[in-house]
């Protein structure tokens, strides 16, 4: 979970979910199946694994 979403779980900070930028996995260049920066695991973000690996 990203720092923004971790804080957004607290009362009064709901708006921080919008500031989270970790919405897709960022794969390690030239490595199949290795993630350099994982996506935020907060359920507030839509996620499409196929779209994430196209980047």
mmCIF file as gemmi writes it, N, C-alpha and C atoms, coordinates in Angstrom:
data_model
loop_
_atom_site.group_PDB
_atom_site.id
_atom_site.type_symbol
_atom_site.label_atom_id
_atom_site.label_alt_id
_atom_site.label_comp_id
_atom_site.label_asym_id
_atom_site.label_entity_id
_atom_site.label_seq_id
_atom_site.pdbx_PDB_ins_code
_atom_site.Cartn_x
_atom_site.Cartn_y
_atom_site.Cartn_z
_atom_site.occupancy
_atom_site.B_iso_or_equiv
_atom_site.pdbx_formal_charge
_atom_site.auth_seq_id
_atom_site.auth_asym_id
_atom_site.pdbx_PDB_model_num
ATOM 1 N N . UNK Axp A 1 ? 0.843 -1.169 0 1 0 ? 1 A 1
ATOM 2 C CA . UNK Axp A 1 ? 0 0 0 1 0 ? 1 A 1
ATOM 3 C C . UNK Axp A 1 ? 0.895 1.241 0 1 0 ? 1 A 1
ATOM 4 N N . UNK Axp A 2 ? 0.498 2.22 -0.783 1 0 ? 2 A 1
ATOM 5 C CA . UNK Axp A 2 ? 1.286 3.451 -0.857 1 0 ? 2 A 1
ATOM 6 C C . UNK Axp A 2 ? 1.118 4.262 0.421 1 0 ? 2 A 1
ATOM 7 N N . UNK Axp A 3 ? 2.014 5.201 0.62 1 0 ? 3 A 1
ATOM 8 C CA . UNK Axp A 3 ? 1.941 6.06 1.805 1 0 ? 3 A 1
ATOM 9 C C . UNK Axp A 3 ? 0.661 6.881 1.797 1 0 ? 3 A 1
ATOM 10 N N . UNK Axp A 4 ? 0.265 7.375 0.623 1 0 ? 4 A 1
ATOM 11 C CA . UNK Axp A 4 ? -0.952 8.174 0.528 1 0 ? 4 A 1
ATOM 12 C C . UNK Axp A 4 ? -2.185 7.372 0.945 1 0 ? 4 A 1
ATOM 13 N N . UNK Axp A 5 ? -2.289 6.149 0.477 1 0 ? 5 A 1
ATOM 14 C CA . UNK Axp A 5 ? -3.456 5.332 0.798 1 0 ? 5 A 1
ATOM 15 C C . UNK Axp A 5 ? -3.428 4.851 2.248 1 0 ? 5 A 1
ATOM 16 N N . UNK Axp A 6 ? -2.24 4.652 2.792 1 0 ? 6 A 1
ATOM 17 C CA . UNK Axp A 6 ? -2.144 4.258 4.197 1 0 ? 6 A 1
ATOM 18 C C . UNK Axp A 6 ? -2.675 5.375 5.09 1 0 ? 6 A 1
ATOM 19 N N . UNK Axp A 7 ? -2.329 6.61 4.783 1 0 ? 7 A 1
ATOM 20 C CA . UNK Axp A 7 ? -2.827 7.736 5.572 1 0 ? 7 A 1
ATOM 21 C C . UNK Axp A 7 ? -4.314 7.958 5.295 1 0 ? 7 A 1
ATOM 22 N N . UNK Axp A 8 ? -4.756 7.728 4.063 1 0 ? 8 A 1
ATOM 23 C CA . UNK Axp A 8 ? -6.158 7.947 3.699 1 0 ? 8 A 1
ATOM 24 C C . UNK Axp A 8 ? -7.115 7.022 4.444 1 0 ? 8 A 1
ATOM 25 N N . UNK Axp A 9 ? -6.609 5.974 5.049 1 0 ? 9 A 1
ATOM 26 C CA . UNK Axp A 9 ? -7.468 5.077 5.826 1 0 ? 9 A 1
ATOM 27 C C . UNK Axp A 9 ? -7.885 5.706 7.154 1 0 ? 9 A 1
ATOM 28 N N . UNK Axp A 10 ? -7.195 6.764 7.55 1 0 ? 10 A 1
ATOM 29 C CA . UNK Axp A 10 ? -7.524 7.439 8.803 1 0 ? 10 A 1
ATOM 30 C C . UNK Axp A 10 ? -8.694 8.403 8.583 1 0 ? 10 A 1
ATOM 31 N N . UNK Axp A 11 ? -9.52 8.597 9.593 1 0 ? 11 A 1
ATOM 32 C CA . UNK Axp A 11 ? -10.656 9.523 9.455 1 0 ? 11 A 1
ATOM 33 C C . UNK Axp A 11 ? -10.192 10.936 9.097 1 0 ? 11 A 1
ATOM 34 N N . UNK Axp A 12 ? -10.871 11.544 8.151 1 0 ? 12 A 1
ATOM 35 C CA . UNK Axp A 12 ? -10.562 12.908 7.749 1 0 ? 12 A 1
ATOM 36 C C . UNK Axp A 12 ? -9.556 13.037 6.621 1 0 ? 12 A 1
ATOM 37 N N . UNK Axp A 13 ? -8.966 11.939 6.19 1 0 ? 13 A 1
ATOM 38 C CA . UNK Axp A 13 ? -7.946 11.987 5.134 1 0 ? 13 A 1
ATOM 39 C C . UNK Axp A 13 ? -8.374 11.223 3.877 1 0 ? 13 A 1
ATOM 40 N N . UNK Axp A 14 ? -9.659 11.026 3.687 1 0 ? 14 A 1
ATOM 41 C CA . UNK Axp A 14 ? -10.16 10.234 2.559 1 0 ? 14 A 1
ATOM 42 C C . UNK Axp A 14 ? -9.683 10.743 1.202 1 0 ? 14 A 1
ATOM 43 N N . UNK Axp A 15 ? -9.478 12.039 1.063 1 0 ? 15 A 1
ATOM 44 C CA . UNK Axp A 15 ? -9.085 12.629 -0.209 1 0 ? 15 A 1
ATOM 45 C C . UNK Axp A 15 ? -7.697 12.24 -0.679 1 0 ? 15 A 1
ATOM 46 N N . UNK Axp A 16 ? -6.877 11.684 0.185 1 0 ? 16 A 1
ATOM 47 C CA . UNK Axp A 16 ? -5.515 11.329 -0.218 1 0 ? 16 A 1
ATOM 48 C C . UNK Axp A 16 ? -5.461 10.169 -1.203 1 0 ? 16 A 1
ATOM 49 N N . UNK Axp A 17 ? -6.515 9.382 -1.302 1 0 ? 17 A 1
ATOM 50 C CA . UNK Axp A 17 ? -6.524 8.297 -2.296 1 0 ? 17 A 1
ATOM 51 C C . UNK Axp A 17 ? -6.302 8.851 -3.696 1 0 ? 17 A 1
ATOM 52 N N . UNK Axp A 18 ? -6.787 10.053 -3.968 1 0 ? 18 A 1
ATOM 53 C CA . UNK Axp A 18 ? -6.62 10.667 -5.294 1 0 ? 18 A 1
ATOM 54 C C . UNK Axp A 18 ? -5.161 10.984 -5.591 1 0 ? 18 A 1
ATOM 55 N N . UNK Axp A 19 ? -4.347 11.175 -4.558 1 0 ? 19 A 1
ATOM 56 C CA . UNK Axp A 19 ? -2.939 11.54 -4.758 1 0 ? 19 A 1
ATOM 57 C C . UNK Axp A 19 ? -2.037 10.343 -5.022 1 0 ? 19 A 1
ATOM 58 N N . UNK Axp A 20 ? -2.548 9.15 -4.846 1 0 ? 20 A 1
ATOM 59 C CA . UNK Axp A 20 ? -1.738 7.954 -5.058 1 0 ? 20 A 1
ATOM 60 C C . UNK Axp A 20 ? -1.458 7.774 -6.547 1 0 ? 20 A 1
ATOM 61 N N . UNK Axp A 21 ? -0.198 7.577 -6.896 1 0 ? 21 A 1
ATOM 62 C CA . UNK Axp A 21 ? 0.21 7.402 -8.301 1 0 ? 21 A 1
ATOM 63 C C . UNK Axp A 21 ? 0.65 5.977 -8.599 1 0 ? 21 A 1
ATOM 64 N N . UNK Axp A 22 ? 0.651 5.103 -7.603 1 0 ? 22 A 1
ATOM 65 C CA . UNK Axp A 22 ? 1.108 3.729 -7.81 1 0 ? 22 A 1
ATOM 66 C C . UNK Axp A 22 ? -0.074 2.835 -8.191 1 0 ? 22 A 1
ATOM 67 N N . UNK Axp A 23 ? -0.66 3.078 -9.366 1 0 ? 23 A 1
ATOM 68 C CA . UNK Axp A 23 ? -1.844 2.343 -9.787 1 0 ? 23 A 1
ATOM 69 C C . UNK Axp A 23 ? -1.543 1.159 -10.698 1 0 ? 23 A 1
ATOM 70 N N . UNK Axp A 24 ? -0.3 1.014 -11.132 1 0 ? 24 A 1
ATOM 71 C CA . UNK Axp A 24 ? 0.09 -0.14 -11.957 1 0 ? 24 A 1
ATOM 72 C C . UNK Axp A 24 ? 1.443 -0.646 -11.486 1 0 ? 24 A 1
ATOM 73 N N . UNK Axp A 25 ? 1.701 -1.933 -11.74 1 0 ? 25 A 1
ATOM 74 C CA . UNK Axp A 25 ? 3.03 -2.488 -11.483 1 0 ? 25 A 1
ATOM 75 C C . UNK Axp A 25 ? 4.004 -1.91 -12.504 1 0 ? 25 A 1
ATOM 76 N N . UNK Axp A 26 ? 5.199 -1.59 -12.079 1 0 ? 26 A 1
ATOM 77 C CA . UNK Axp A 26 ? 6.242 -1.136 -13.009 1 0 ? 26 A 1
ATOM 78 C C . UNK Axp A 26 ? 7.265 -2.261 -13.095 1 0 ? 26 A 1
ATOM 79 N N . UNK Axp A 27 ? 7.303 -2.951 -14.24 1 0 ? 27 A 1
ATOM 80 C CA . UNK Axp A 27 ? 8.216 -4.093 -14.366 1 0 ? 27 A 1
ATOM 81 C C . UNK Axp A 27 ? 9.672 -3.655 -14.52 1 0 ? 27 A 1
ATOM 82 N N . UNK Axp A 28 ? 10.559 -4.513 -14.103 1 0 ? 28 A 1
ATOM 83 C CA . UNK Axp A 28 ? 11.994 -4.296 -14.285 1 0 ? 28 A 1
ATOM 84 C C . UNK Axp A 28 ? 12.292 -4.438 -15.778 1 0 ? 28 A 1
ATOM 85 N N . UNK Axp A 29 ? 12.979 -3.457 -16.381 1 0 ? 29 A 1
ATOM 86 C CA . UNK Axp A 29 ? 13.274 -3.541 -17.815 1 0 ? 29 A 1
ATOM 87 C C . UNK Axp A 29 ? 14.051 -4.817 -18.157 1 0 ? 29 A 1
ATOM 88 N N . UNK Axp A 30 ? 13.665 -5.438 -19.251 1 0 ? 30 A 1
ATOM 89 C CA . UNK Axp A 30 ? 14.315 -6.647 -19.768 1 0 ? 30 A 1
ATOM 90 C C . UNK Axp A 30 ? 14.235 -7.843 -18.836 1 0 ? 30 A 1
ATOM 91 N N . UNK Axp A 31 ? 13.302 -7.834 -17.901 1 0 ? 31 A 1
ATOM 92 C CA . UNK Axp A 31 ? 13.123 -8.979 -17.009 1 0 ? 31 A 1
ATOM 93 C C . UNK Axp A 31 ? 11.652 -9.382 -17.052 1 0 ? 31 A 1
ATOM 94 N N . UNK Axp A 32 ? 11.407 -10.627 -17.321 1 0 ? 32 A 1
ATOM 95 C CA . UNK Axp A 32 ? 10.036 -11.1 -17.425 1 0 ? 32 A 1
ATOM 96 C C . UNK Axp A 32 ? 9.534 -11.518 -16.048 1 0 ? 32 A 1
ATOM 97 N N . UNK Axp A 33 ? 8.451 -10.888 -15.604 1 0 ? 33 A 1
ATOM 98 C CA . UNK Axp A 33 ? 7.806 -11.271 -14.364 1 0 ? 33 A 1
ATOM 99 C C . UNK Axp A 33 ? 8.392 -10.673 -13.096 1 0 ? 33 A 1
ATOM 100 N N . UNK Axp A 34 ? 9.397 -9.807 -13.209 1 0 ? 34 A 1
ATOM 101 C CA . UNK Axp A 34 ? 9.979 -9.181 -12.025 1 0 ? 34 A 1
ATOM 102 C C . UNK Axp A 34 ? 9.478 -7.741 -11.949 1 0 ? 34 A 1
ATOM 103 N N . UNK Axp A 35 ? 8.904 -7.405 -10.803 1 0 ? 35 A 1
ATOM 104 C CA . UNK Axp A 35 ? 8.321 -6.083 -10.62 1 0 ? 35 A 1
ATOM 105 C C . UNK Axp A 35 ? 9.308 -5.188 -9.88 1 0 ? 35 A 1
ATOM 106 N N . UNK Axp A 36 ? 9.623 -4.047 -10.471 1 0 ? 36 A 1
ATOM 107 C CA . UNK Axp A 36 ? 10.526 -3.079 -9.856 1 0 ? 36 A 1
ATOM 108 C C . UNK Axp A 36 ? 9.796 -2.284 -8.776 1 0 ? 36 A 1
ATOM 109 N N . UNK Axp A 37 ? 8.613 -1.744 -9.119 1 0 ? 37 A 1
ATOM 110 C CA . UNK Axp A 37 ? 7.789 -1.001 -8.17 1 0 ? 37 A 1
ATOM 111 C C . UNK Axp A 37 ? 6.383 -1.593 -8.237 1 0 ? 37 A 1
ATOM 112 N N . UNK Axp A 38 ? 5.929 -2.241 -7.166 1 0 ? 38 A 1
ATOM 113 C CA . UNK Axp A 38 ? 4.592 -2.828 -7.2 1 0 ? 38 A 1
ATOM 114 C C . UNK Axp A 38 ? 3.504 -1.778 -7.081 1 0 ? 38 A 1
ATOM 115 N N . UNK Axp A 39 ? 2.339 -2.095 -7.607 1 0 ? 39 A 1
ATOM 116 C CA . UNK Axp A 39 ? 1.197 -1.186 -7.507 1 0 ? 39 A 1
ATOM 117 C C . UNK Axp A 39 ? 0.725 -1.116 -6.064 1 0 ? 39 A 1
ATOM 118 N N . UNK Axp A 40 ? -0.025 -0.099 -5.767 1 0 ? 40 A 1
ATOM 119 C CA . UNK Axp A 40 ? -0.642 0.046 -4.455 1 0 ? 40 A 1
ATOM 120 C C . UNK Axp A 40 ? -1.714 -1.037 -4.332 1 0 ? 40 A 1
ATOM 121 N N . UNK Axp A 41 ? -1.77 -1.693 -3.205 1 0 ? 41 A 1
ATOM 122 C CA . UNK Axp A 41 ? -2.734 -2.788 -3.02 1 0 ? 41 A 1
ATOM 123 C C . UNK Axp A 41 ? -4.054 -2.328 -2.42 1 0 ? 41 A 1
ATOM 124 N N . UNK Axp A 42 ? -4.245 -1.049 -2.319 1 0 ? 42 A 1
ATOM 125 C CA . UNK Axp A 42 ? -5.486 -0.504 -1.772 1 0 ? 42 A 1
ATOM 126 C C . UNK Axp A 42 ? -6.638 -0.843 -2.716 1 0 ? 42 A 1
ATOM 127 N N . UNK Axp A 43 ? -7.767 -1.303 -2.204 1 0 ? 43 A 1
ATOM 128 C CA . UNK Axp A 43 ? -8.885 -1.677 -3.086 1 0 ? 43 A 1
ATOM 129 C C . UNK Axp A 43 ? -9.567 -0.485 -3.748 1 0 ? 43 A 1
ATOM 130 N N . UNK Axp A 44 ? -9.156 0.741 -3.451 1 0 ? 44 A 1
ATOM 131 C CA . UNK Axp A 44 ? -9.799 1.904 -4.073 1 0 ? 44 A 1
ATOM 132 C C . UNK Axp A 44 ? -9.359 2.107 -5.52 1 0 ? 44 A 1
ATOM 133 N N . UNK Axp A 45 ? -8.272 1.44 -5.949 1 0 ? 45 A 1
ATOM 134 C CA . UNK Axp A 45 ? -7.763 1.62 -7.302 1 0 ? 45 A 1
ATOM 135 C C . UNK Axp A 45 ? -8.244 0.514 -8.23 1 0 ? 45 A 1
ATOM 136 N N . UNK Axp A 46 ? -8.747 0.878 -9.419 1 0 ? 46 A 1
ATOM 137 C CA . UNK Axp A 46 ? -9.035 -0.156 -10.408 1 0 ? 46 A 1
ATOM 138 C C . UNK Axp A 46 ? -7.703 -0.725 -10.912 1 0 ? 46 A 1
ATOM 139 N N . UNK Axp A 47 ? -7.7 -1.977 -11.307 1 0 ? 47 A 1
ATOM 140 C CA . UNK Axp A 47 ? -6.44 -2.586 -11.718 1 0 ? 47 A 1
ATOM 141 C C . UNK Axp A 47 ? -6.679 -3.585 -12.825 1 0 ? 47 A 1
ATOM 142 N N . UNK Axp A 48 ? -5.912 -3.48 -13.879 1 0 ? 48 A 1
ATOM 143 C CA . UNK Axp A 48 ? -5.977 -4.399 -15 1 0 ? 48 A 1
ATOM 144 C C . UNK Axp A 48 ? -4.561 -4.9 -15.253 1 0 ? 48 A 1
ATOM 145 N N . UNK Axp A 49 ? -4.27 -6.136 -14.851 1 0 ? 49 A 1
ATOM 146 C CA . UNK Axp A 49 ? -2.904 -6.677 -14.941 1 0 ? 49 A 1
ATOM 147 C C . UNK Axp A 49 ? -2.393 -6.649 -16.38 1 0 ? 49 A 1
ATOM 148 N N . UNK Axp A 50 ? -3.223 -6.941 -17.373 1 0 ? 50 A 1
ATOM 149 C CA . UNK Axp A 50 ? -2.781 -6.931 -18.762 1 0 ? 50 A 1
ATOM 150 C C . UNK Axp A 50 ? -2.326 -5.532 -19.184 1 0 ? 50 A 1
ATOM 151 N N . UNK Axp A 51 ? -3.05 -4.512 -18.777 1 0 ? 51 A 1
ATOM 152 C CA . UNK Axp A 51 ? -2.669 -3.143 -19.109 1 0 ? 51 A 1
ATOM 153 C C . UNK Axp A 51 ? -1.374 -2.739 -18.409 1 0 ? 51 A 1
ATOM 154 N N . UNK Axp A 52 ? -1.171 -3.224 -17.202 1 0 ? 52 A 1
ATOM 155 C CA . UNK Axp A 52 ? 0.024 -2.869 -16.438 1 0 ? 52 A 1
ATOM 156 C C . UNK Axp A 52 ? 1.294 -3.362 -17.135 1 0 ? 52 A 1
ATOM 157 N N . UNK Axp A 53 ? 1.237 -4.532 -17.738 1 0 ? 53 A 1
ATOM 158 C CA . UNK Axp A 53 ? 2.445 -5.097 -18.348 1 0 ? 53 A 1
ATOM 159 C C . UNK Axp A 53 ? 2.696 -4.562 -19.754 1 0 ? 53 A 1
ATOM 160 N N . UNK Axp A 54 ? 1.76 -3.801 -20.317 1 0 ? 54 A 1
ATOM 161 C CA . UNK Axp A 54 ? 1.989 -3.192 -21.624 1 0 ? 54 A 1
ATOM 162 C C . UNK Axp A 54 ? 2.92 -1.993 -21.517 1 0 ? 54 A 1
ATOM 163 N N . UNK Axp A 55 ? 2.966 -1.367 -20.341 1 0 ? 55 A 1
ATOM 164 C CA . UNK Axp A 55 ? 3.772 -0.153 -20.162 1 0 ? 55 A 1
ATOM 165 C C . UNK Axp A 55 ? 5.244 -0.433 -20.257 1 0 ? 55 A 1
